[in-house]
Each structure stands twice: as C-alpha cells, then as structure tokens.
Amino acid sequence: CFADDVIVADLNGAVTISGIEAYRAKYVQVFADFPQNKAKLLHRIVLGSTVIDHEHVERGPEGPVFQVAAIYTIAGGKIARVDFVK
C-alpha cells in the first residue's frame, strides 16, 4: 500500500521516516517493543487523494494509550506521505 519513497512526518514538523525500508524497520521495532499494539479507527474522512484517520491507539496493558490523526496522501495508487498529529 505504501510507495517505495514514502515519507512520514509530524504535521508541520520534521520528517521521521523516509523510504519503505525505513518504514518497515520502524514498525518492526514498534511491534517488537509493543507486541499487543493496536489501533482502532474512530473516524475516516476521504477528500480526493487525501485520507484522514482518527485512531485510538493502545500499546498494550502496561503501555501508553493515546489518540492520533494520520493524514495520508495518495499518489499513483499508493500512500506517498503520512503526517501524524498526536
């Protein structure tokens, strides 16, 4: 689903991940650190090539719980960019 040159960033902030290999490595680490990690989709807005998901994230029984907005930019049928708001 993700472009080879996917970019992940904090909204209006720094790029935190650049490229699909870095993206995979990040989420391998997230699930190694929080094996019970899960996100529940609360709301979704689709406007053209932009998708905004409001999610409730639980890292596990002892991990943090938080909400996040993920703003996906679609290009060429794949996710080209993700901007997160926490």
DSSP file (Angstrom, degrees, kcal/mol; ACC not computed):
  #  RESIDUE AA STRUCTURE BP1 BP2  ACC     N-H-->O    O-->H-N    N-H-->O    O-->H-N    TCO  KAPPA ALPHA  PHI   PSI    X-CA   Y-CA   Z-CA
    1    1 A C              0   0    0      0, 0.0    78,-3.4     0, 0.0     2,-0.3   0.000 360.0 360.0 360.0 -18.3    0.0    0.0    0.0
    2    2 A F  E     -a   79   0A   0     76,-0.2    78,-0.2    78,-0.1     2,-0.1  -0.763 360.0-117.2-104.4 143.4    3.0    2.3    0.5
    3    3 A A  E >   -     0   0A   0     76,-2.8     3,-1.7    -2,-0.3    16,-0.1  -0.376  27.1-116.5 -69.5 152.4    5.2    3.9   -2.1
    4    4 A D  E 3  S+     0   0A   0      1,-0.3    16,-2.5    15,-0.1    17,-0.3   0.817 117.8  44.5 -59.4 -30.9    8.9    3.0   -2.2
    5    5 A D  E 3  S+     0   0A   0     14,-0.2    -1,-0.3    15,-0.1    -2,-0.1  -0.055  84.7 161.2-105.1  31.6    9.7    6.6   -1.4
    6    6 A V  E <   -     0   0A   0     -3,-1.7    13,-3.6    12,-0.1     2,-0.4  -0.161  25.4-151.9 -53.8 143.3    7.1    7.1    1.3
    7    7 A I  E     -aB  81  18A   0     73,-1.7    75,-2.4    11,-0.2     2,-0.4  -0.967   8.6-167.8-118.9 136.1    7.6   10.0    3.7
    8    8 A V  E     +aB  82  17A   0      9,-2.5     8,-2.7    -2,-0.4     9,-1.9  -0.991  19.8 160.2-123.2 134.4    6.3   10.0    7.3
    9    9 A A  E     -aB  83  15A   0     73,-2.6    75,-2.7    -2,-0.4     2,-0.4  -0.957  45.2-101.9-147.2 161.4    6.4   13.3    9.3
   10   10 A D  E >   -a   84   0A   0      4,-2.1     3,-2.9    -2,-0.3    75,-0.2  -0.723  63.9 -87.9 -78.7 139.1    4.9   15.1   12.2
   11   11 A L  T 3  S-     0   0    0     73,-2.7     3,-0.1    -2,-0.4    -1,-0.1  -0.273 111.0  -5.8 -54.5 126.6    2.3   17.5   11.0
   12   12 A N  T 3  S+     0   0    0      1,-0.2    -1,-0.3    -3,-0.0     2,-0.2   0.734 129.3  83.1  58.5  25.4    4.1   20.8   10.1
   13   13 A G  S <  S-     0   0    0     -3,-2.9    -1,-0.2     1,-0.2     3,-0.0  -0.484  83.2 -31.1-136.1-155.1    7.3   19.3   11.6
   14   14 A A        -     0   0    0     -2,-0.2    -4,-2.1    -3,-0.1     2,-0.4  -0.289  54.9-111.8 -72.0 147.6   10.2   17.1   11.0
   15   15 A V  E     -B    9   0A   0     -6,-0.2    -6,-0.3     1,-0.1     3,-0.1  -0.672  32.8-178.4 -72.9 129.0   10.3   14.1    8.6
   16   16 A T  E     +     0   0A   0     -8,-2.7     2,-0.4    -2,-0.4    -7,-0.2   0.667  65.5  26.8-105.7 -23.1   10.7   11.0   10.8
   17   17 A I  E     -B    8   0A   0     -9,-1.9    -9,-2.5     9,-0.0     2,-0.4  -0.999  59.2-173.9-142.4 137.8   10.8    8.2    8.2
   18   18 A S  E     +B    7   0A   0     -2,-0.4     4,-0.3   -11,-0.2   -11,-0.2  -0.946  56.2   9.1-136.0 114.9   12.0    8.3    4.6
   19   19 A G  S  > S-     0   0    0    -13,-3.6     4,-2.0    -2,-0.4   -14,-0.2   0.082  82.1 -88.2  98.4 151.3   11.6    5.3    2.3
   20   20 A I  H  > S+     0   0    0    -16,-2.5     4,-2.7     1,-0.2     5,-0.2   0.834 122.2  54.8 -65.7 -35.7    9.8    2.0    2.5
   21   21 A E  H  > S+     0   0    0    -17,-0.3     4,-2.4     2,-0.2    -1,-0.2   0.913 110.4  46.1 -66.5 -40.6   12.7    0.1    4.2
   22   22 A A  H  > S+     0   0    0     -4,-0.3     4,-2.2     2,-0.2    -2,-0.2   0.870 111.9  53.0 -66.1 -36.7   12.9    2.7    7.0
   23   23 A Y  H  X S+     0   0    0     -4,-2.0     4,-2.0     2,-0.2    -2,-0.2   0.944 110.5  46.1 -62.9 -48.6    9.1    2.5    7.3
   24   24 A R  H  X S+     0   0    0     -4,-2.7     4,-2.2     1,-0.2     5,-0.2   0.927 112.0  51.5 -59.8 -45.5    9.2   -1.3    7.7
   25   25 A A  H  X S+     0   0    0     -4,-2.4     4,-2.1     1,-0.2    -1,-0.2   0.891 107.8  53.1 -60.6 -40.2   12.1   -1.1   10.2
   26   26 A K  H  X S+     0   0    0     -4,-2.2     4,-2.4     1,-0.2    -1,-0.2   0.930 112.6  42.7 -60.9 -46.3   10.2    1.4   12.3
   27   27 A Y  H  X S+     0   0    0     -4,-2.0     4,-2.1     2,-0.2    -1,-0.2   0.774 108.7  57.6 -79.1 -24.3    7.1   -0.8   12.5
   28   28 A V  H  X S+     0   0    0     -4,-2.2     4,-1.6    -5,-0.2    -1,-0.2   0.928 111.8  44.8 -61.3 -44.3    9.1   -4.0   13.1
   29   29 A Q  H  X S+     0   0    0     -4,-2.1     4,-2.8     2,-0.2     5,-0.2   0.907 110.1  53.7 -66.8 -42.5   10.6   -2.1   16.1
   30   30 A V  H  X S+     0   0    0     -4,-2.4     4,-2.6     1,-0.2    -1,-0.2   0.931 112.8  43.3 -57.8 -46.2    7.2   -0.8   17.3
   31   31 A F  H  < S+     0   0    0     -4,-2.1    -1,-0.2     2,-0.2    -2,-0.2   0.766 112.5  53.2 -75.8 -23.5    5.7   -4.3   17.3
   32   32 A A  H  < S+     0   0    0     -4,-1.6    -2,-0.2    -5,-0.2    -1,-0.2   0.899 116.1  39.9 -70.1 -41.5    8.8   -5.7   19.0
   33   33 A D  H  < S+     0   0    0     -4,-2.8    -2,-0.2     1,-0.3    -3,-0.2   0.845 133.0  24.3 -74.1 -34.7    8.5   -3.1   21.7
   34   34 A F    ><  +     0   0    0     -4,-2.6     3,-2.4    -5,-0.2    -1,-0.3  -0.675  66.8 175.0-132.8  76.3    4.7   -3.3   22.0
   35   35 A P  T 3  S+     0   0    0      0, 0.0    -1,-0.1     0, 0.0    25,-0.1   0.721  83.4  51.4 -60.9 -21.0    3.6   -6.8   20.7
   36   36 A Q  T 3  S+     0   0    0     23,-0.6    24,-0.1     2,-0.1    22,-0.1   0.219  80.2 144.1 -98.7  15.1    0.0   -6.0   21.7
   37   37 A N    <   +     0   0    0     -3,-2.4     2,-0.3    22,-0.2    22,-0.2  -0.257  20.8 165.5 -54.2 133.5   -0.1   -2.7   19.8
   38   38 A K  E     -C   58   0A   0     20,-2.3    20,-2.8     2,-0.0     2,-0.4  -0.992  25.3-154.8-152.0 150.9   -3.4   -2.0   18.2
   39   39 A A  E     -C   57   0A   0     -2,-0.3     2,-0.5    18,-0.2    18,-0.2  -0.991   8.1-154.6-126.7 132.8   -5.2    1.0   16.7
   40   40 A K  E     -C   56   0A   0     16,-2.9    16,-2.5    -2,-0.4     2,-0.5  -0.927  20.5-128.3-107.8 125.8   -8.9    1.3   16.4
   41   41 A L  E     +C   55   0A   0     -2,-0.5    14,-0.2    14,-0.2     3,-0.1  -0.603  30.4 173.2 -73.4 121.8  -10.3    3.5   13.7
   42   42 A L  E     -     0   0A   0     12,-3.3     2,-0.3    -2,-0.5    13,-0.2   0.828  65.2  -2.6 -95.2 -41.9  -12.7    6.1   15.2
   43   43 A H  E     -C   54   0A   0     11,-1.4    11,-2.6     2,-0.0    -1,-0.4  -0.991  57.5-160.7-150.5 150.7  -13.4    8.2   12.1
   44   44 A R  E     -C   53   0A   0     -2,-0.3     2,-0.4     9,-0.2     9,-0.2  -0.999   2.7-170.9-136.7 135.9  -12.3    8.5    8.5
   45   45 A I  E     -C   52   0A   0      7,-2.3     7,-2.9    -2,-0.4     2,-0.5  -0.994   5.2-166.1-122.8 130.4  -12.5   11.4    6.1
   46   46 A V  E     +C   51   0A   0     -2,-0.4     2,-0.4     5,-0.2     5,-0.2  -0.974  12.7 169.4-119.5 120.6  -11.7   10.9    2.4
   47   47 A L  E >   -C   50   0A   0      3,-2.9     3,-1.8    -2,-0.5     2,-0.3  -0.882  63.4 -65.7-130.4  98.6  -11.2   14.1    0.2
   48   48 A G  T 3  S-     0   0    0     -2,-0.4    -1,-0.0     1,-0.3     0, 0.0  -0.418 120.6  -7.6  61.0-120.6   -9.8   13.3   -3.2
   49   49 A S  T 3  S+     0   0    0     -2,-0.3    25,-3.2    -3,-0.1     2,-0.4   0.167 120.9  88.0 -95.7  17.9   -6.3   11.9   -2.7
   50   50 A T  E <   -CD  47  73A   0     -3,-1.8    -3,-2.9    23,-0.2     2,-0.4  -0.966  52.6-173.3-119.4 132.6   -6.2   12.6    1.0
   51   51 A V  E     -CD  46  72A   0     21,-2.3    21,-3.5    -2,-0.4     2,-0.5  -0.991   5.2-163.9-123.7 129.5   -7.4   10.3    3.7
   52   52 A I  E     -CD  45  71A   0     -7,-2.9    -7,-2.3    -2,-0.4     2,-0.5  -0.961   6.3-169.7-117.5 119.3   -7.6   11.4    7.3
   53   53 A D  E     -CD  44  70A   0     17,-2.8    17,-2.7    -2,-0.5     2,-0.6  -0.916  11.8-156.5-109.3 132.5   -7.9    8.7   10.0
   54   54 A H  E     -CD  43  69A   0    -11,-2.6   -12,-3.3    -2,-0.5   -11,-1.4  -0.948  27.7-176.0-103.2 118.8   -8.7    9.4   13.7
   55   55 A E  E     -CD  41  68A   0     13,-3.1    13,-2.3    -2,-0.6     2,-0.6  -0.886  30.8-143.6-124.5 148.3   -7.4    6.5   15.7
   56   56 A H  E     -CD  40  67A   0    -16,-2.5   -16,-2.9    -2,-0.3     2,-0.4  -0.956  29.4-161.0-103.6 119.4   -7.4    5.3   19.3
   57   57 A V  E     -CD  39  66A   0      9,-3.4     9,-2.3    -2,-0.6     2,-0.5  -0.881  14.0-175.0-111.7 132.3   -4.0    3.5   19.9
   58   58 A E  E     -CD  38  65A   0    -20,-2.8   -20,-2.3    -2,-0.4     7,-0.2  -0.993  11.6-165.3-123.5 124.2   -3.3    1.1   22.7
   59   59 A R        -     0   0    0      5,-2.3   -23,-0.6    -2,-0.5   -22,-0.2   0.612  62.7 -74.0 -81.8 -12.7    0.3   -0.1   23.1
   60   60 A G    >   -     0   0    0      4,-0.3     3,-0.5     3,-0.2    -1,-0.3  -0.799  64.9 -52.8 140.4 178.1   -0.8   -2.9   25.5
   61   61 A P  T 3  S+     0   0    0      0, 0.0    -1,-0.1     0, 0.0    -2,-0.0   0.829 138.8  26.7 -56.8 -35.0   -2.0   -3.4   29.1
   62   62 A E  T 3  S+     0   0    0     -3,-0.1    -2,-0.0     2,-0.1     0, 0.0   0.457 108.8  91.5-106.0  -3.3    1.0   -1.6   30.5
   63   63 A G  S <  S-     0   0    0     -3,-0.5    -3,-0.2     1,-0.2   -29,-0.0  -0.299  85.1 -78.4 -89.6 173.7    1.8    0.7   27.5
   64   64 A P        -     0   0    0      0, 0.0    -5,-2.3     0, 0.0     2,-0.4  -0.289  34.4-149.4 -69.4 156.2    0.5    4.1   26.7
   65   65 A V  E     +D   58   0A   0     -7,-0.2     2,-0.3    -6,-0.1    -7,-0.2  -0.990  31.3 146.8-123.8 133.9   -2.9    4.9   25.3
   66   66 A F  E     -D   57   0A   0     -9,-2.3    -9,-3.4    -2,-0.4     2,-0.3  -0.971  41.0-115.5-158.1 169.2   -3.4    7.9   23.0
   67   67 A Q  E     -D   56   0A   0     -2,-0.3     2,-0.3   -11,-0.2   -11,-0.2  -0.875  30.5-177.7-112.6 150.0   -5.3    9.2   20.1
   68   68 A V  E     -D   55   0A   0    -13,-2.3   -13,-3.1    -2,-0.3     2,-0.5  -0.986  22.6-142.3-143.8 149.7   -3.7   10.2   16.7
   69   69 A A  E     -DE  54  85A   0     16,-2.6    16,-2.3    -2,-0.3     2,-0.5  -0.981  17.8-163.0-110.7 127.0   -4.7   11.6   13.4
   70   70 A A  E     -DE  53  84A   0    -17,-2.7   -17,-2.8    -2,-0.5     2,-0.7  -0.955   1.3-161.4-111.0 122.4   -3.0   10.1   10.4
   71   71 A I  E     -DE  52  83A   0     12,-2.9    12,-2.2    -2,-0.5     2,-0.4  -0.908  10.4-163.8-108.6 109.6   -3.2   12.2    7.2
   72   72 A Y  E     -DE  51  82A   0    -21,-3.5   -21,-2.3    -2,-0.7     2,-0.5  -0.793   8.2-158.0 -98.9 131.8   -2.4   10.0    4.2
   73   73 A T  E     -DE  50  81A   0      8,-2.7     7,-3.0    -2,-0.4     8,-1.4  -0.951  13.7-152.7-106.9 123.9   -1.5   11.5    0.8
   74   74 A I  E     + E   0  79A   0    -25,-3.2     2,-0.3    -2,-0.5     5,-0.2  -0.813  20.4 167.1-100.7 133.3   -2.2    9.1   -2.1
   75   75 A A  E >   + E   0  78A   0      3,-2.8     3,-1.6    -2,-0.4    -2,-0.0  -0.981  69.2   0.5-144.4 132.4   -0.2    9.3   -5.3
   76   76 A G  T 3  S-     0   0    0     -2,-0.3     3,-0.1     1,-0.3    -1,-0.0   0.800 129.4 -59.4  61.8  28.5   -0.1    6.7   -8.1
   77   77 A G  T 3  S+     0   0    0      1,-0.2     2,-0.3   -74,-0.0    -1,-0.3   0.529 120.4  91.1  79.7   6.0   -2.4    4.5   -6.1
   78   78 A K  E <  S- E   0  75A   0     -3,-1.6    -3,-2.8    -5,-0.0     2,-0.6  -0.886  88.3 -93.4-130.5 161.8   -0.1    4.2   -3.1
   79   79 A I  E     +aE   2  74A   0    -78,-3.4   -76,-2.8    -2,-0.3    -5,-0.2  -0.654  42.2 173.0 -75.2 116.9    0.4    6.0    0.1
   80   80 A A  E     +     0   0A   0     -7,-3.0   -73,-1.7    -2,-0.6     2,-0.3   0.708  63.0  13.7 -97.0 -26.2    3.1    8.6   -0.6
   81   81 A R  E     -aE   7  73A   0     -8,-1.4    -8,-2.7   -75,-0.2     2,-0.4  -0.996  54.6-164.0-153.8 144.2    3.1   10.5    2.6
   82   82 A V  E     -aE   8  72A   0    -75,-2.4   -73,-2.6    -2,-0.3     2,-0.5  -0.995   6.9-169.1-130.0 126.0    1.8   10.2    6.2
   83   83 A D  E     -aE   9  71A   0    -12,-2.2   -12,-2.9    -2,-0.4     2,-0.4  -0.970  13.1-154.0-113.8 128.7    1.6   13.2    8.5
   84   84 A F  E     -aE  10  70A   0    -75,-2.7   -73,-2.7    -2,-0.5     2,-0.4  -0.819  11.7-168.7-106.6 141.6    0.8   12.4   12.2
   85   85 A V  E       E   0  69A   0    -16,-2.3   -16,-2.6    -2,-0.4   -75,-0.0  -0.997 360.0 360.0-123.6 123.9   -0.9   14.6   14.8
   86   86 A K              0   0    0     -2,-0.4   -19,-0.2   -18,-0.2    -1,-0.1   0.337 360.0 360.0-116.0 360.0   -0.7   13.4   18.4
